[in-house]
Amino acid sequence: MSDFTKKPLYKLIDKPIIEYVIDELRRSIVDEICIVKSPDIKMDYENITYYTQPHSLGSADALRYVPIKNDIALVLPSDIPLLNHRIINEGLKHHLKKKNDITVLTARLINPQGYGRIKHHPLRIVEQLDLKKRDKKNNEINTGIYIMNDRIFSYLDKIKLNKRKNEYYLTDILKVLPKKYKRGIFEVKDGDLIKGVNTLKELNEAYTILVNKINSFHLDNKIYLENPIIGIDVKIKEGTKLYGHCRIIGKTTIGKNVTIIDSTIEDSIIGDNAIIGPYAHIKNNSIIKENTIIGNFVEIKDSKIEKDCKIKHLSYVGNTQIASNVNIGAGVVICNYDGIKKSQSYIDSYSFIGSNSTIISPVNIGFNSYIGAGSVVNKDVSNNMFYLRRAEEITKINNHKVEKKSNT
């Protein structure tokens, strides 16, 4: 990755890598979340305590900035987006049950290249660069996740600087701990769940695993899928069908028996029996109610569309509320932005907006109103009115001479 220091902020599907870790920690039995970061990384996640590591001197140095007293600490990297909260809970319970002072979470990988290896009797971690030839066949790896009692932190200052990397390795804590402290491991059975992301190739591998996991979940819940990308926070009810290359991301909720074709939906709500697409784009907390049709090349942004509406062709609807049973013709554009601020419009029930009309917000279009095709609407239209406004027709002789071009 071109900017290694900002690795936790690289996006995986629809949110930064670190958010996956934070979300799983919030679901776990952990009481408090702390993040040690470099000064140039900006984060503002709620209910998290931040500590700054002034210089990038390794994971052991980072922990020196975290005050731990009379507690157990779960230490983990920010680049393991596939981590599951159940692993965290099981590891913590194992640590307590075994009465360990430090527990290292391990896993066995088919290809352990790039990971430190676990050695036993005594328990220790050998970094990839320090492996001897006979040790490279060892596939039990250090996941980078540790559970440590508070008294272990007092030995961080005894870890020596690794001159080759100019870092203090947390893996060396096992070397400096006196023998009286009990050490143990907790093996994670599914190695995919603890895979780190250090390169774009590994980011792509994590992406493939996550997409397959999410899609498998929805298939098991009676959702028909072809080749979609679905965010981990998306909720879809049974009977829905996603055809083609759909992208459904963010805090999106899809109702029952919805049909979506080759479309993108972000942070929005789609009601039961709606039909979306092909090539529609719905975003910015839009709400599409039941039985509404949003057709091809239609964009809906920060708008609420009530039930039984039809917006079927080549239209843009922004910052608008549309009541039930409204028909929006082909090529209608709602102009919601004047270059300085965005304005709201409202279209009441049973209205018909003719093709190629332009609605300049803010306006209110009344109940059962009819806007003639090609109209420009920049003022309110009352209930049960027919509105037609076009530029004056101009027809005259075209005096422009067409120059004939030679074929040679």
Order of alpha helices (4+ residues) and beta strands (2+ residues): beta-beta-alpha-beta-beta-alpha-beta-alpha-beta-beta-beta-beta-alpha-beta-alpha-beta-beta-beta-beta-beta-beta-beta-beta-beta-beta-beta-beta-beta-beta-beta-beta-beta-beta-beta-beta-beta-beta-beta-beta-beta-beta-beta
